[in-house]
Amino acid sequence: MDQRPKLHKNVILMGLTSFFTDVSSEMVYPLLQAFMSMVLASQKALLGPVLGIIEGIAESTASLGKVFFGYYSDRIQRRKMPTITGYSISALSKCLFFLASLGWYFVLLARFLDRVGKGVRTAPRDALISESVPKDIQGKAFGVQRAMDFAGATLGALLCYLISLHFLDPVTKTLKNLGSFYVLFIISIIPAIIGVVFLFFTQETGEKLSGKKARPKPNLDFRKYDRNLQRFFFTQFLFTLGNSSNQFLLLRSQDLGHTLSTVILMYLVFNLTSSLLSTFFGSLSDKIGRKRILVTGYLLYALVYMSFGFLNESSKSLLWGFWIIYGVYYAMTEGVEKAFVSSLAPTESKATALGFYHTIVGISLLPASLIAGLLFSWLPSAPFVFGGLMSLLATTVLGLSVRE
């Protein structure tokens, strides 16, 4: 009989929030590159650079807030309200997509505010998950949260596919007009609001966030963290430089000859794979260690990106398999990375350390997306070859310099 402790209700409730939030997000995300193609119909040459600018600035600039709000959460000894605030900002940001006809910069603003919301909520949410369960099941807890996140993404992509079929132009194989996109955007706001509601039923882990004794101040000095944690952050920086936005994978799939509806189905299969396997790999990392799982995951990423770079129209059917492998990579890394950081972070600085992790990844995404945009304009296969090489470099550094 398994005597391991059970998951706290906070993990399930935040998993439900992630589920509904990703239903909302993934109804929009797979269409973003097609939406931008229509917005920039008279300026096609700008598509790659503009996608790079939007994704890079949105992810990177907003990520600067992750350390601040992680530190703020540690200082006020509260996780719940910063998490609610962040999810609410992201839900409301989708309204700005309706102004895209006035200029592509409204898409940038919408994506930026969505990521600001993520910057506000991510570190406090992850700290609350970490503090709600014992250390020996933290991999499982983060795996469950990521599994529900990807389950929502799968449902969102499925809804996106089914609704978009109704508006598909039989000639161009994309949506007929901007109004077709707006219908999806309106529907996507509903699950985002439902997701926020679940957070009101979470509870602060009071026994760990307060007490009679004065608690040490959270640490903003990066140099004072565990050396292995510092090296892990450096590994994340290297890896993320080659980790361009998924929009480029979607764009590449369509450029190789697949229709928009087929690309959405590929994205759905990717999310379904991650959802089914995230809890398994999170639990496995509790048993055999985080590092082994991460090294294997990064090698799979290199395989996928290199393959996207070298495939051509005659071998485009192989993309189905590589989207599945890409889902396995996500399942092996996203939750496990957070559990790894949580295990090495000081108790009084848990949210701050998680904020550092997310910020380092976010800051790296700006040059990563800009590099990918420029490389894509030069040669469509180039950003994927570059991403694969950077992943191999990061895997080497992780394997040789970071200890469990």
PyMOL commands that set and color helices and strands:
alter all, ss='L'
color gray80, all
select helices_A, chain A and resi 9-39+44-76+80-102+105-131+135-167+178-199+206-209+222-224+227-241+246-255+260-288+290-310+313-344+347-378+382-401
alter helices_A, ss='H'
color red, helices_A
deselect
rebuild
show_as cartoon
